[in-house]
Amino acid sequence: MHGKMRSTRPVASLRQGRTDWYRITNLGQSAAEVVIYDEIGYFGVTAEDFMSELRGLDVSAITLRVNSPGGEIFDGIAIHNLLRSHRAQVTTYVDSLAASIASVIALAGDRVIMQPHSQMMIHDGSGLAIGNAADMRETADLLDRQSDNIAGIYAERAGGTPEEWRERMRAETWYTAAEAVAAGLADEVAETRQRPDTEPDRPEPEQMAASWDLSLFRYAGRSEAPAPAVPAPVDTASSVHHTDTEDSSWDGPAAVAKMPADGSVLRATHAWRDPSGDADAKATYKFPHHREKGGPANLAACRNGLARLDSADIPDGERAGVRAHLQAHLSDGNTDDQADHELTASAADGTPAGQQDTAVPDTDTARDTEPPTSEDTVQDTSSAVSDTEDTPADSPTADDDWAAMTAALIPDDADDWSALVSNLTTDPASSSAAADA
């Protein structure tokens, strides 16, 4: 802060004692919106306030909207980690400004989207200390450790090394929306849309950014700052695209073995290629996740690729492109994953999810039910055979129906099968004795 202990909040807001630093809204349909529109920590939001409400969100999708000049480092990192550890898929929208520690919070999103004309800023941590020379040195060491920690977060998201990101932080680097995407800090710039006449007017990003007093920074916004050092575009990571998805088991070596040695196919089915390798050689490519060109992306392959991305033998600067490519497919499949989760949850608590519950009854219930129909047995004959020892023969009619059904299933072995059935449909007491023996 260059010797100044100031707030970026307008003086009028400070006098009003504003506490509306965040808002969490449950949108229904297993989704919620989290809005952070204030300083983090000492003047606005604290992690303790935020944590209690976030933990109460039982949703599968969170939209995080950010317009903040930053604030307290430890609270910001705590909020980042809270969002990262939540089970929901988090999509961040930088509505206007994500500066300082607010940029770290923004990166908690599984996907980060910059609104048109929004900005992002990264810089070294700063603080205030009172004491002797030893106290000052201790504070300086603390600030260096925390800045290194934050540089590591940027490197994990965007690629590169923590040392490279620390240099950008020391320079106080400002990014436009497009520059943030190019640097790997964000995934895309949102499209500008025409607002319907019935929708209320909202402040534009430039207006929202103007609400902060940015003069305490070295540069008062991107327009006052030099252009950032943005890595050159990497052609070895396949560009982000959107396709159908499938969530099934994945055997990478087997899938690649079935692919033709054709560069156009291999490029379309993998997320990275070695530019110095043979374009038609399978060894040139990494991170397969489509079985065929134009086919759906396999979500298991995408998750596997992301899990081993940091240890993969590719240049550090190219990890961000691979991550964005694979993450885009996971985002595409998120809607289907959400529907599957809700179906599974409804089955677990016995509540039908849009259709009649067809779950197989438990053993005790099965003893009180009629034998399965022939249609059920044809669909799963192994299940019918394994469950027969728990199916009582309460009446001659039940025995006749069951024998007729099994005879229809295996007419060539009618004698042997009838003998088996006669053993299965004997008196329950004798069956129990045989099972206990």
Secondary structure, DSSP 8 states (H G I E B T S, - for coil): -TT----SS-HHHHHHT----EEEEEEETTEEEEEE-S-BSSSSB-HHHHHHHHHT---SEEEEEEEE--B-HHHHHHHHHHHHHSSSEEEEEEEEEEETHHHHHHTTSSEEEE-TT-EEEE--------S-HHHHHHHHHHHHHHHHHHHHHHHHHH-S-HHHHHHHHHTTEEEEHHHHHHTTS-SEE-------TTS-----HHHHHHTS-GGGSSSSSGGGS---------SSB-------EE-----HHHHHHTS-S-HHHHHHHEEEE-TTS-TT-GGGEEEE-BSSTTS-EEHHHHHHHHHHTTTSSS-GGGHHHHHHHHHHHHHHTHHHHHHHHHHHHHHHTT--SSS-------HHHHTTS----HHHHHH-HHHHHHTGGG----SHHHHHHHHHHHHHH-GGGHHHHHHHHHHHTS-HHHHHHHHH-
